[in-house]
Amino acid sequence: FFDATQGVAVGEQGLILRTTDGGTGWQGVTSGVKDGLRAVSFSGVNGISAGDSQDILYSTDSGSSWQIGQSGFFGPPLLGAHMLSSTVAFVGGQNSIFQALLGASTDGCATWNEDDFHAFLFGNSEGGGTDLFFFDQNTGLMSGAVFDGRGAIARTTDAGVSWSTLFFDQAIQGLNFPQPTSGFAVGAGGRISHSTDGGITWTDQASGTSANLNDVSFASDALRGIAVGDSGTILWTANGGEPGPTPTPTPTPSATPTVTPISTPRPTPTPRVRPTPPPRPTTLSRLLH
């Protein structure tokens, strides 16, 4: 999608679909090719799509029509495409001798020559590019799958003449930078990584899945995003993929128990028994006669 309502999707056998109502309805658009299309990108009304047989298509009218920049080449597919401006665009993939491949255009994708493509290794390792993202005409990133099973993200600051590479334990399949410094990468085994320095360093995030993730896209706030992968896996986040703060429990004040005085009954005193005095002897005052 390149605005709130307009978007383009590409797929097998040259399929191109276009929506103008936010995805409610889709209309087919003639592509002019029969090969699978693997990537699509827009900058304003200008777009690029790339795919199998190293096909490259371009549009100047928001995807309503497409022209062929190149088609029918022998070699692996182009898996990444990025329209940087109305005239500058990039494609990425792999060449026929197992090297990552970058192609660049400065005429709106109308012409592509051999000199427009540069091959490179991920470090000293063979592999292929899977996606790419450029910040300007010189500085960009390409993700990849290395032939020994690892993943890679390579970074250039000289339009692809030289590259520095970071390696990961599994293939990296998708890249997205909604802001110049904040970006995300996804890959095999449920990997999601986040960069806050333009792709120089990366920190893993918990995805909650082991499914291979193939693509990622974020809104411009770098908070709301979606990642998709194998077996219909769809993940979304509203906080940039960061775990929310752990709430600190508020202690419940303990009530001071009210002591109710217990009245202890006073013992009833036992009445003292007054001793009965012994009988006094009778005193006769007179004698009886």
C-alpha positions in Angstrom: 0.0 0.0 0.0 1.3 3.5 -0.8 -1.6 5.5 0.8 -4.7 4.7 2.8 -6.7 3.3 0.0 -4.4 2.4 -2.9 -2.3 -0.7 -3.0 -0.8 -3.3 -5.3 -0.2 -7.0 -4.9 1.9 -9.3 -7.1 2.3 -13.1 -7.4 2.6 -16.1 -9.7 2.5 -16.1 -13.5 2.8 -12.3 -13.7 -0.2 -11.6 -11.5 -0.7 -8.0 -10.5 -3.8 -6.9 -8.5 -4.7 -3.3 -7.6 -7.1 -1.9 -5.0 -8.4 1.6 -4.6 -10.7 1.0 -1.6 -8.3 -0.1 1.1 -8.3 -3.8 0.0 -12.0 -4.4 0.0 -11.9 -5.1 -3.8 -9.1 -6.0 -6.1 -8.8 -5.7 -9.9 -6.4 -7.5 -12.2 -3.8 -5.4 -14.1 -2.0 -6.7 -17.2 1.7 -7.2 -16.4 3.0 -8.4 -19.8 5.0 -11.3 -18.3 4.2 -14.9 -17.4 6.9 -15.3 -14.7 6.3 -15.1 -11.0 6.6 -11.6 -9.5 8.2 -11.6 -6.0 8.4 -8.0 -4.9 6.7 -4.6 -5.4 7.5 -1.1 -4.1 6.2 2.4 -4.7 7.3 6.0 -4.2 4.3 8.2 -4.8 2.8 7.2 -8.2 6.0 5.5 -9.4 6.4 1.8 -8.7 8.7 -1.2 -9.4 8.1 -5.0 -9.4 10.7 -7.7 -9.8 10.7 -11.5 -9.9 11.5 -14.7 -11.8 13.7 -14.6 -14.9 15.0 -11.4 -13.4 12.0 -9.6 -14.7 11.7 -5.9 -13.8 8.5 -4.0 -14.4 7.8 -0.3 -13.7 4.7 1.9 -13.3 4.2 5.7 -13.4 0.5 5.8 -12.7 0.0 4.2 -9.2 0.0 0.7 -10.7 -2.8 1.2 -13.2 -0.5 0.1 -16.0 3.0 -1.5 -16.2 5.9 -1.5 -18.6 8.7 -4.0 -18.9 12.2 -2.8 -18.0 13.8 -6.1 -18.6 12.7 -9.7 -18.9 13.7 -13.2 -19.8 17.1 -13.4 -18.3 18.6 -16.8 -17.2 19.3 -16.9 -13.5 17.7 -17.0 -10.1 14.8 -14.6 -9.3 15.1 -11.1 -8.1 13.4 -11.2 -4.6 13.7 -7.6 -3.5 12.7 -4.2 -5.0 12.7 -0.7 -3.6 11.5 2.4 -5.3 13.4 5.2 -3.6 12.1 8.1 -5.6 10.5 8.9 -8.9 13.7 8.1 -10.7 15.9 5.9 -8.4 15.1 2.3 -7.8 16.9 -0.9 -6.6 16.5 -4.6 -7.1 18.2 -7.5 -5.2 18.6 -11.2 -5.6 21.3 -13.7 -6.7 23.3 -14.2 -9.8 24.0 -17.6 -11.5 27.3 -18.1 -9.7 25.8 -17.9 -6.2 26.6 -14.3 -5.3 24.3 -11.7 -4.0 23.2 -9.2 -6.7 22.2 -5.6 -6.5 20.7 -3.6 -9.5 20.2 0.1 -9.6 18.3 2.5 -11.9 18.4 6.2 -12.1 15.9 6.7 -15.0 12.7 5.4 -13.3 13.5 1.8 -14.2 13.1 2.3 -18.0 16.5 0.9 -18.9 18.7 -1.7 -17.3 22.2 -2.4 -18.5 24.9 -4.8 -17.3 26.8 -2.0 -15.7 23.7 -1.4 -13.5 24.3 -4.7 -11.6 26.9 -5.4 -9.0 27.6 -8.9 -7.4 29.1 -9.4 -4.0 29.7 -12.0 -1.3 28.3 -11.9 2.2 31.7 -11.6 3.8 33.5 -14.4 2.1 30.4 -16.6 1.8 28.2 -17.4 -1.2 24.5 -16.7 -0.9 21.6 -14.8 -2.4 19.8 -11.6 -1.5 16.2 -11.9 -0.3 15.2 -8.3 0.3 16.6 -4.8 0.3 16.0 -1.3 1.6 17.8 1.9 0.7 17.8 5.1 2.8 19.3 7.2 0.0 21.1 6.6 -3.3 24.3 5.4 -1.5 23.3 3.9 1.8 21.2 0.7 1.9 20.8 -2.8 3.3 20.3 -6.2 1.7 19.2 -9.3 3.6 20.1 -12.8 2.5 20.4 -16.5 2.9 24.0 -17.9 3.0 24.6 -21.3 1.5 25.9 -22.7 4.8 22.5 -22.1 6.4 23.1 -18.8 8.0 21.4 -15.5 7.4 23.0 -12.2 6.6 22.3 -8.4 6.5 24.8 -6.5 4.4 25.2 -2.7 4.5 26.6 -0.4 2.0 27.4 3.4 2.1 28.8 3.7 -1.5 25.9 2.4 -3.7 27.0 -1.2 -3.5 30.7 -0.9 -4.3 31.6 -2.3 -0.8 29.6 -4.1 1.9 29.9 -4.9 5.6 28.0 -8.0 6.7 26.4 -9.2 9.9 25.6 -12.9 10.2 22.6 -14.6 11.8 22.0 -18.3 12.6 19.2 -18.6 10.1 18.2 -16.9 6.8 16.8 -13.3 6.9 13.9 -12.9 4.5 12.4 -9.5 4.9 13.4 -5.9 5.8 11.4 -2.8 6.6 12.5 0.6 7.9 9.5 2.9 8.7 11.9 5.5 10.0 15.5 6.3 9.0 17.0 4.7 12.1 14.3 2.3 13.3 13.8 -0.9 11.3 12.8 -4.6 11.5 14.1 -7.8 9.9 12.3 -11.2 9.9 13.4 -14.7 8.9 13.5 -18.4 9.4 12.5 -19.9 12.7 10.3 -17.0 13.7 13.1 -14.5 13.9 12.3 -10.9 14.4 15.1 -8.4 14.9 15.0 -4.6 15.5 17.5 -2.0 14.7 17.6 1.5 16.1 20.7 2.7 14.3 19.9 2.3 10.6 20.8 -1.3 10.4 24.3 -1.2 11.9 23.3 -3.3 14.9 20.3 -5.6 15.6 18.5 -6.9 18.7 16.3 -10.0 18.6 12.6 -9.7 19.7 10.4 -12.5 20.9 8.0 -13.5 18.1 6.1 -16.3 19.8 6.4 -18.6 16.8 8.9 -20.9 15.2 7.3 -20.6 11.7 9.5 -19.0 9.0 8.6 -15.4 8.6 8.9 -14.0 5.1 8.0 -10.3 5.1 7.4 -7.4 7.5 5.8 -4.0 7.2 5.4 -1.1 9.7 3.4 2.1 9.8 5.5 5.3 9.9 5.3 5.5 13.7 7.4 2.3 13.9 5.0 1.0 16.5 2.2 -0.7 14.4 3.4 -3.5 12.3 2.6 -6.9 10.7 4.8 -9.9 9.8 3.7 -12.8 7.7 5.1 -16.3 7.2 4.7 -20.0 6.4 1.5 -21.9 7.1 -0.6 -18.7 7.1 1.3 -17.2 10.0 0.3 -13.5 10.7 1.8 -11.6 13.6 1.0 -8.0 14.6 2.2 -5.5 17.1 1.1 -2.1 18.3 4.2 -1.3 20.4 7.1 -1.9 18.0 7.4 -5.5 19.1 8.7 -4.6 22.5 7.3 -6.4 25.6 5.0 -4.2 27.7 6.1 -3.1 31.1 5.5 -5.6 33.8 3.0 -4.0 36.1 4.2 -3.4 39.7 1.6 -4.8 42.1 0.2 -2.1 44.4 0.5 -3.3 47.9 -2.9 -3.5 49.7 -2.5 -1.8 53.0 -3.1 -4.2 55.7 -5.7 -3.1 58.2 -4.6 -2.9 61.8 -6.7 -5.3 63.6 -9.1 -3.7 66.1 -8.6 -5.4 69.5 -11.9 -5.9 71.2 -11.3 -6.1 74.9 -12.6 -9.3 76.3 -14.2 -8.9 79.6 -13.0 -11.6 81.9 -15.7 -12.3 84.4 -14.6 -11.8 87.9 -15.0 -14.9 90.0 -17.9 -14.8 92.3 -16.4 -14.8 95.8 -17.1 -17.8 97.8 -19.0 -16.8 100.9 -17.0 -17.3 103.9 -18.5 -19.7 106.3 -18.6 -18.3 109.7 -17.9 -21.1 112.2 -20.7 -22.0 114.4 -19.6 -21.2 118.0 -19.7 -24.1 120.4 -22.7 -24.1 122.7 -22.1 -22.1 125.8 -22.8 -23.9 129.1 -26.1 -23.0 130.7 -25.6 -20.9 133.8 -28.3 -21.5 136.4 -29.0 -18.4 138.4 -30.9 -20.2 141.2 -31.2 -23.6 142.2 -34.3 -25.3 142.0 -35.6 -26.6 145.2 
